[in-house]
Amino acid sequence: MSALTARTIAPLAAMGATWAVRRGLASAYAQRTGHVPPQADDTEVSLSSVLLWAVTTAAISVTIEVVITRYAARYSDAHELASYQSENIVTG
């Protein structure tokens, strides 16, 4: 069995996808509003704006992580089952 399986690569893929999407969200926010996205320590931005941005980015990040992890698990399970079945046929 290979050390690099879909289940070991999934967290790295999720981090990369999350990073890319967060960059895209920040860019879209900046284009739409003309300001950088609100940060938690920025006291000149309303708390509701900071919370809305935090909840939005967190929800999207978690969704990406869950989708990639589940896809990788399904892919890994299918390949492990196929491998087991082919070994079982050979060994009888």
Z-matrix of the N, CA and C atoms (Angstrom, degrees):
N
C 1 1.457
C 2 1.531 1 108.49
N 3 1.278 2 115.08 1 134.77
C 4 1.453 3 121.23 2 -179.16
C 5 1.533 4 111.31 3 -71.66
N 6 1.324 5 115.73 4 143.80
C 7 1.469 6 119.90 5 178.78
C 8 1.528 7 110.95 6 -70.23
N 9 1.321 8 117.04 7 -28.08
C 10 1.466 9 120.65 8 178.82
C 11 1.520 10 109.23 9 -97.65
N 12 1.308 11 115.16 10 96.73
C 13 1.452 12 120.17 11 177.39
C 14 1.518 13 109.11 12 -107.56
N 15 1.307 14 115.19 13 173.53
C 16 1.465 15 119.66 14 179.15
C 17 1.525 16 110.86 15 -60.41
N 18 1.327 17 116.39 16 -34.19
C 19 1.464 18 119.66 17 -179.01
C 20 1.526 19 112.67 18 -71.89
N 21 1.321 20 118.13 19 -26.76
C 22 1.463 21 119.46 20 178.10
C 23 1.519 22 111.69 21 -85.44
N 24 1.310 23 116.80 22 -26.46
C 25 1.459 24 120.89 23 -179.53
C 26 1.529 25 111.29 24 -85.00
N 27 1.323 26 118.00 25 -25.25
C 28 1.464 27 122.29 26 -175.99
C 29 1.525 28 113.98 27 -54.26
N 30 1.335 29 120.31 28 -45.71
C 31 1.471 30 118.30 29 179.70
C 32 1.530 31 112.86 30 -62.04
N 33 1.328 32 116.80 31 -37.21
C 34 1.467 33 119.64 32 177.90
C 35 1.525 34 110.97 33 -67.48
N 36 1.320 35 116.00 34 -41.19
C 37 1.466 36 119.95 35 177.38
C 38 1.530 37 110.56 36 -63.87
N 39 1.315 38 116.54 37 -40.12
C 40 1.463 39 120.50 38 179.40
C 41 1.524 40 111.12 39 -64.89
N 42 1.335 41 116.67 40 -41.83
C 43 1.473 42 119.47 41 178.12
C 44 1.521 43 111.28 42 -63.35
N 45 1.330 44 116.31 43 -43.49
C 46 1.458 45 119.84 44 179.03
C 47 1.512 46 112.54 45 -64.43
N 48 1.324 47 116.55 46 -43.68
C 49 1.472 48 120.16 47 179.11
C 50 1.519 49 111.09 48 -65.98
N 51 1.324 50 116.60 49 -40.54
C 52 1.460 51 120.26 50 178.58
C 53 1.523 52 110.96 51 -63.49
N 54 1.313 53 116.64 52 -42.77
C 55 1.466 54 121.06 53 178.72
C 56 1.531 55 109.72 54 -59.51
N 57 1.332 56 116.30 55 -47.44
C 58 1.465 57 120.43 56 -178.17
C 59 1.531 58 111.75 57 -63.37
N 60 1.315 59 116.64 58 -42.35
C 61 1.465 60 120.11 59 -179.07
C 62 1.528 61 110.65 60 -68.50
N 63 1.329 62 117.32 61 -39.69
C 64 1.467 63 119.56 62 178.75
C 65 1.531 64 110.82 63 -64.50
N 66 1.329 65 116.16 64 -37.82
C 67 1.470 66 118.99 65 175.71
C 68 1.518 67 110.65 66 -63.63
N 69 1.329 68 115.96 67 -42.02
C 70 1.458 69 120.27 68 177.83
C 71 1.520 70 112.34 69 -63.80
N 72 1.326 71 116.30 70 -41.84
C 73 1.464 72 120.11 71 177.39
C 74 1.523 73 111.32 72 -62.65
N 75 1.327 74 116.31 73 -43.55
C 76 1.465 75 120.15 74 179.61
C 77 1.525 76 110.88 75 -63.15
N 78 1.318 77 115.93 76 -40.52
C 79 1.460 78 120.16 77 178.49
C 80 1.530 79 110.94 78 -65.56
N 81 1.320 80 116.66 79 -43.79
C 82 1.464 81 120.44 80 178.57
C 83 1.523 82 110.98 81 -63.88
N 84 1.323 83 116.79 82 -39.95
C 85 1.462 84 120.90 83 178.50
C 86 1.528 85 110.41 84 -62.37
N 87 1.332 86 115.55 85 -44.10
C 88 1.460 87 120.38 86 -179.39
C 89 1.531 88 111.29 87 -64.78
N 90 1.324 89 116.87 88 -41.03
C 91 1.459 90 119.95 89 178.82
C 92 1.533 91 111.15 90 -67.35
N 93 1.299 92 115.76 91 -39.09
C 94 1.468 93 120.20 92 -176.54
C 95 1.528 94 112.48 93 -73.00
N 96 1.348 95 116.27 94 -41.69
C 97 1.463 96 119.80 95 -173.71
C 98 1.522 97 113.80 96 -102.89
N 99 1.325 98 117.11 97 -20.31
C 100 1.457 99 120.21 98 -175.72
C 101 1.525 100 113.02 99 82.35
N 102 1.329 101 117.23 100 6.30
C 103 1.468 102 122.76 101 179.85
C 104 1.525 103 109.18 102 -128.29
N 105 1.320 104 115.07 103 158.10
C 106 1.463 105 118.72 104 173.68
C 107 1.525 106 108.25 105 -72.44
N 108 1.334 107 117.67 106 155.70
C 109 1.466 108 119.77 107 179.17
C 110 1.536 109 111.10 108 -58.88
N 111 1.314 110 117.33 109 147.54
C 112 1.463 111 120.40 110 -178.30
C 113 1.527 112 112.15 111 -66.58
N 114 1.314 113 115.27 112 142.81
C 115 1.455 114 122.19 113 177.28
C 116 1.520 115 109.03 114 -109.79
N 117 1.312 116 116.57 115 155.48
C 118 1.466 117 121.33 116 -176.75
C 119 1.526 118 112.48 117 -61.69
N 120 1.322 119 117.23 118 -32.24
C 121 1.469 120 119.96 119 -176.53
C 122 1.529 121 113.42 120 -93.05
N 123 1.316 122 118.18 121 4.63
C 124 1.462 123 122.27 122 179.80
C 125 1.529 124 108.94 123 -85.70
N 126 1.313 125 116.24 124 102.98
C 127 1.469 126 120.49 125 -175.92
C 128 1.526 127 113.37 126 -79.63
N 129 1.334 128 117.30 127 -9.32
C 130 1.460 129 119.92 128 178.72
C 131 1.528 130 112.58 129 -84.70
N 132 1.313 131 117.09 130 -7.75
C 133 1.463 132 122.21 131 178.37
C 134 1.525 133 107.58 132 -103.39
N 135 1.319 134 116.21 133 142.12
C 136 1.468 135 119.27 134 -178.00
C 137 1.529 136 111.01 135 -63.85
N 138 1.304 137 114.37 136 150.17
C 139 1.459 138 120.57 137 179.86
C 140 1.529 139 110.54 138 -61.09
N 141 1.304 140 117.27 139 -38.19
C 142 1.470 141 119.79 140 -179.82
C 143 1.530 142 111.47 141 -63.40
N 144 1.327 143 117.79 142 -36.84
C 145 1.472 144 120.55 143 177.32
C 146 1.523 145 111.02 144 -66.56
N 147 1.311 146 116.14 145 -42.88
C 148 1.469 147 120.11 146 179.45
C 149 1.524 148 110.06 147 -64.34
N 150 1.330 149 116.72 148 -44.92
C 151 1.460 150 120.29 149 -179.95
C 152 1.518 151 112.09 150 -65.23
N 153 1.316 152 117.34 151 -41.11
C 154 1.458 153 120.58 152 178.60
C 155 1.523 154 111.02 153 -62.28
N 156 1.321 155 116.80 154 -43.57
C 157 1.462 156 120.98 155 178.41
C 158 1.532 157 110.12 156 -64.82
N 159 1.318 158 117.48 157 -42.55
C 160 1.469 159 121.21 158 -179.22
C 161 1.528 160 111.15 159 -64.40
N 162 1.313 161 116.87 160 -44.73
C 163 1.468 162 120.72 161 -179.65
C 164 1.526 163 110.59 162 -65.90
N 165 1.308 164 117.10 163 -41.93
C 166 1.469 165 120.81 164 -179.89
C 167 1.517 166 111.18 165 -62.67
N 168 1.322 167 117.38 166 -50.54
C 169 1.462 168 119.93 167 -178.54
C 170 1.527 169 111.65 168 -66.86
N 171 1.327 170 117.25 169 -36.66
C 172 1.465 171 120.01 170 178.65
C 173 1.524 172 111.13 171 -66.09
N 174 1.324 173 116.78 172 -44.30
C 175 1.466 174 120.42 173 -179.68
C 176 1.525 175 111.30 174 -63.01
N 177 1.306 176 116.76 175 -42.59
C 178 1.463 177 120.01 176 179.06
C 179 1.524 178 110.68 177 -67.63
N 180 1.319 179 117.65 178 -40.98
C 181 1.464 180 121.52 179 178.71
C 182 1.523 181 111.73 180 -61.97
N 183 1.312 182 116.79 181 -45.12
C 184 1.466 183 120.68 182 179.82
C 185 1.522 184 110.72 183 -66.10
N 186 1.315 185 117.06 184 -39.26
C 187 1.458 186 120.62 185 178.64
C 188 1.524 187 110.70 186 -61.33
N 189 1.312 188 117.02 187 -44.86
C 190 1.460 189 121.38 188 178.49
C 191 1.530 190 110.41 189 -61.12
N 192 1.315 191 116.40 190 -46.16
C 193 1.466 192 120.53 191 -179.31
C 194 1.529 193 111.42 192 -60.98
N 195 1.323 194 117.47 193 -44.82
C 196 1.464 195 121.25 194 -179.22
C 197 1.529 196 110.89 195 -64.95
N 198 1.317 197 117.41 196 -44.72
C 199 1.465 198 120.71 197 -178.78
C 200 1.525 199 110.31 198 -62.64
N 201 1.308 200 118.09 199 -47.32
C 202 1.466 201 120.58 200 -179.16
C 203 1.520 202 111.18 201 -65.83
N 204 1.332 203 117.67 202 -42.59
C 205 1.458 204 120.67 203 -179.56
C 206 1.524 205 111.23 204 -64.33
N 207 1.320 206 117.39 205 -42.96
C 208 1.468 207 120.32 206 179.08
C 209 1.524 208 111.68 207 -67.24
N 210 1.319 209 116.91 208 -40.36
C 211 1.462 210 119.97 209 177.62
C 212 1.526 211 109.71 210 -61.95
N 213 1.319 212 116.86 211 -44.62
C 214 1.461 213 120.76 212 179.95
C 215 1.530 214 111.34 213 -64.22
N 216 1.323 215 117.23 214 -40.08
C 217 1.461 216 120.53 215 178.74
C 218 1.526 217 110.70 216 -64.30
N 219 1.326 218 116.21 217 -43.88
C 220 1.465 219 120.10 218 179.12
C 221 1.526 220 110.26 219 -63.70
N 222 1.324 221 116.75 220 -43.48
C 223 1.468 222 122.01 221 179.03
C 224 1.523 223 110.22 222 -62.51
N 225 1.328 224 116.50 223 -45.85
C 226 1.456 225 121.96 224 -178.97
C 227 1.521 226 111.01 225 -64.17
N 228 1.326 227 117.31 226 -45.41
C 229 1.461 228 120.98 227 179.92
C 230 1.522 229 111.43 228 -62.16
N 231 1.313 230 117.27 229 -41.41
C 232 1.460 231 120.77 230 -179.92
C 233 1.521 232 111.02 231 -64.04
N 234 1.322 233 116.89 232 -41.15
C 235 1.462 234 120.12 233 -179.56
C 236 1.525 235 111.87 234 -72.92
N 237 1.320 236 117.32 235 -35.17
C 238 1.462 237 119.93 236 176.21
C 239 1.522 238 110.37 237 -66.23
N 240 1.323 239 117.78 238 -40.70
C 241 1.450 240 121.81 239 178.72
C 242 1.522 241 110.46 240 -64.79
N 243 1.321 242 117.22 241 -44.38
C 244 1.469 243 120.78 242 178.67
C 245 1.519 244 110.42 243 -63.02
N 246 1.327 245 117.23 244 -40.17
C 247 1.459 246 121.39 245 178.53
C 248 1.523 247 110.29 246 -64.56
N 249 1.323 248 116.20 247 -44.06
C 250 1.460 249 120.31 248 178.96
C 251 1.530 250 110.97 249 -62.31
N 252 1.317 251 116.43 250 -43.37
C 253 1.470 252 120.09 251 -178.74
C 254 1.516 253 110.80 252 -65.15
N 255 1.339 254 117.96 253 -39.98
C 256 1.468 255 119.50 254 179.33
C 257 1.519 256 110.93 255 -68.55
N 258 1.339 257 118.51 256 -37.20
C 259 1.462 258 121.28 257 176.46
C 260 1.514 259 110.44 258 -66.41
N 261 1.335 260 117.12 259 -38.74
C 262 1.453 261 121.89 260 -178.98
C 263 1.525 262 110.89 261 -66.20
N 264 1.323 263 117.07 262 -37.02
C 265 1.461 264 121.22 263 178.52
C 266 1.522 265 109.55 264 -67.43
N 267 1.322 266 117.05 265 -41.64
C 268 1.466 267 121.20 266 -177.73
C 269 1.524 268 110.03 267 -68.01
N 270 1.319 269 118.13 268 -44.86
C 271 1.462 270 120.51 269 -176.40
C 272 1.518 271 112.00 270 -82.65
N 273 1.326 272 115.77 271 -19.70
C 274 1.452 273 122.84 272 176.90
C 275 1.462 274 113.26 273 61.29
